[in-house]
């Protein structure tokens, strides 16, 4: 199974209340084996809360980890379970600086060719 290191990122402009959420997930035909998720914001006047969830395209479902350091934090609790196409890691911020940019970045390995045809 061919694999390569990945570090995809997604950003969102936070609302006037300092809230927002973003998602990342593997493309079709691949799976991700994650090691780390990082949360950050461009402004750090207010200490925001950050939340990481496992979910679907419809939204977050299962809380993985949370922090009161959503401006600059990381979590290794995303490791251990393969992430298949159609499942996502969601990040959500609350209480951050209004209109700042919040980013979720994931680190791990992308695997292709994991489905072998029967012989």
Secondary structure, 3 states (H helix, E strand, C coil): CCEEEECCEEEEECCCCCCEEEEECCCCCEEEEEEEEEEEECCCCCCCEEEEEEEECCEEEEEEEEECCCCEEEECCCCCCCEECCCEEEEEEECCCCCCEEEEEEEEEEEECCCCCCC
